[in-house]
Amino acid sequence: MPTNNLLTCQISQGVTTETDSMRNVNSRHSLSERRALTAALTAVALWSTVATGFKLGLASMTPLQLLFTGSVFSTLVFVVAALPQGWPRQHFNLREGALFGLLNPLCYYLLLFEAYDRLPAQIAQPLNYTWAIVLALLAVPVLGQRLSARTLTGVVVSYGGVVIVLSQGQFNALPGLDPTGVALALASTLVWACYWLFNARSSTRPEAFMATSFCLATPLLGAACWLGPGFPAASTETLFYGAWVGVIEMGVTFLLWQHALKLTANAGRISQLIFLSPFLSLLLISRVLGETVVASSWIGLLVIVTGLIITGRTRTPAPADSDILPQQVRPQDIRR
C-alpha cells in the first residue's frame, strides 16, 4: 500500500511538472505573438503616413534631393542595426550590395518620388501597391512557377482596380493625369518586384544587407545631387521630411516588420495586416494633404487589394530554391 501511494505521488508530480512546462511554453508563445502583433501594427501605422510624407517633402525638395536626404537617415538606421551583428567585418558582400543598392534605394525610390511629384497621392499610392502582382508574374519566367488560374484571376482583378483608380470616375473621358507620372509609378513596381525576387536568394542577414546597399548607394545619390539640382538647404523642414522618409519609410518599419515575422508562428496571419495600410493612407491624404479623395480611388484600391489577396492565397508549387518567396518576400513589403 505505501508503495502504491509513493507511485501515485510520483505520477502526480510528473503530470504537474509536465502541465507547468506546457503552461510556460504557451505563455511564452502568447507573449511572442503579442509582441509580433505590436511590431506589425506599428509598422503598418508608420507605413500609412509615408504617402503624405512624400508629398509634403516634395513640396520643398526635388525628388533627387528628398531621396538623398532620406537615404542618409536610412543608412544611419541600418548601420546601427547591423553593427551588433559584426558588420562590416562579417555579412559584408560588396558585389551584392552594389547591385541591390542600385535597385534600392537608387532606381526604385527615384522613380517612385518622380511619380509622386507628378501625380496626386491618391493615384500614385494605389498604383505602387500593384508591385506584388508584378512579382507574381515575374515568378513565372524567373522561378519557373506555373501561372495558376487563381493567380491570373488576381492579376486581372488588380489591374481592373488600376483602371478604376486612373479613371477618377470618368469612364467616358480620359482624366487629366500626367502620363509620364503614371508610367513612372508602374515602372517602379517592376523595379521593386525584381528587387525582392532576387533578394529572396540572398543569404546575407537583412540588416547587414540593407546597411551595405545604402552605404554604397547614398554617396552616388549625393554625387547626383551635386551635379544636378544641388544639395537641399540644411533647414529644419528638409531635415524633418528627410528623417520622415528615411527613418519611417525606408528604415525602422523594415526592421519592425522583420522583427514581427521572426516572432510570430503564423507569418501569413501577420502579413494580412499590411492591407490596412493603404486605406489608412488615403484617410491621411484626405485629412493632412487636403486632397479630395474621390470614390473611384477608394473603390479602385479595394479592388486592387482584393486581387492581391486572391493572388497571395495561391499555392502553386515552386522550385526548391525559390520556395521561400511566398513567406519572406510577398508578406514583407506589400505596402505603400
Secondary structure as the mmCIF struct_conf table of DSSP 4:
data_model
#
loop_
_struct_conf.conf_type_id
_struct_conf.id
_struct_conf.beg_label_comp_id
_struct_conf.beg_label_asym_id
_struct_conf.beg_label_seq_id
_struct_conf.end_label_comp_id
_struct_conf.end_label_asym_id
_struct_conf.end_label_seq_id
HELX_RH_AL_P HELX_RH_AL_P1 PRO A 2 TRP A 47
TURN_TY1_P TURN_TY1_P1 SER A 48 THR A 49
HELX_RH_AL_P HELX_RH_AL_P2 VAL A 50 LEU A 58
TURN_TY1_P TURN_TY1_P2 ALA A 59 SER A 60
BEND BEND1 MET A 61 MET A 61
HELX_RH_AL_P HELX_RH_AL_P3 PRO A 63 ALA A 82
HELX_RH_3T_P HELX_RH_3T_P1 LEU A 83 GLN A 85
TURN_TY1_P TURN_TY1_P3 GLY A 86 ARG A 89
BEND BEND2 GLN A 90 HIS A 91
HELX_RH_AL_P HELX_RH_AL_P4 LEU A 94 GLY A 101
HELX_RH_PI_P HELX_RH_PI_P1 LEU A 102 CYS A 107
HELX_RH_AL_P HELX_RH_AL_P5 TYR A 108 ARG A 118
BEND BEND3 LEU A 119 LEU A 119
HELX_RH_AL_P HELX_RH_AL_P6 ALA A 121 ASN A 128
TURN_TY1_P TURN_TY1_P4 TYR A 129 THR A 130
HELX_RH_AL_P HELX_RH_AL_P7 TRP A 131 LEU A 143
HELX_RH_AL_P HELX_RH_AL_P8 ALA A 149 SER A 167
TURN_TY1_P TURN_TY1_P5 GLN A 168 GLY A 169
TURN_TY1_P TURN_TY1_P6 PHE A 171 ASN A 172
BEND BEND4 ALA A 173 ALA A 173
HELX_RH_AL_P HELX_RH_AL_P9 PRO A 179 ASN A 199
TURN_TY1_P TURN_TY1_P7 ALA A 200 ARG A 201
BEND BEND5 THR A 204 THR A 204
HELX_RH_AL_P HELX_RH_AL_P10 PRO A 206 LEU A 227
TURN_TY1_P TURN_TY1_P8 GLY A 228 PRO A 229
HELX_LH_PP_P HELX_LH_PP_P1 PHE A 231 ALA A 233
HELX_RH_AL_P HELX_RH_AL_P11 THR A 236 ALA A 243
HELX_RH_PI_P HELX_RH_PI_P2 TRP A 244 VAL A 252
HELX_RH_AL_P HELX_RH_AL_P12 THR A 253 LEU A 263
BEND BEND6 ALA A 265 ALA A 265
HELX_RH_AL_P HELX_RH_AL_P13 ALA A 267 SER A 271
HELX_RH_3T_P HELX_RH_3T_P2 GLN A 272 LEU A 276
HELX_RH_AL_P HELX_RH_AL_P14 SER A 277 LEU A 284
HELX_RH_PI_P HELX_RH_PI_P3 ILE A 285 LEU A 289
HELX_RH_AL_P HELX_RH_AL_P15 ALA A 295 GLY A 312
TURN_TY1_P TURN_TY1_P9 ARG A 313 ARG A 313
HELX_RH_3T_P HELX_RH_3T_P3 ALA A 320 SER A 322
TURN_TY1_P TURN_TY1_P10 ASP A 323 ILE A 324
HELX_RH_PI_P HELX_RH_PI_P4 LEU A 325 VAL A 329
HELX_RH_AL_P HELX_RH_AL_P16 ARG A 330 ASP A 333
#
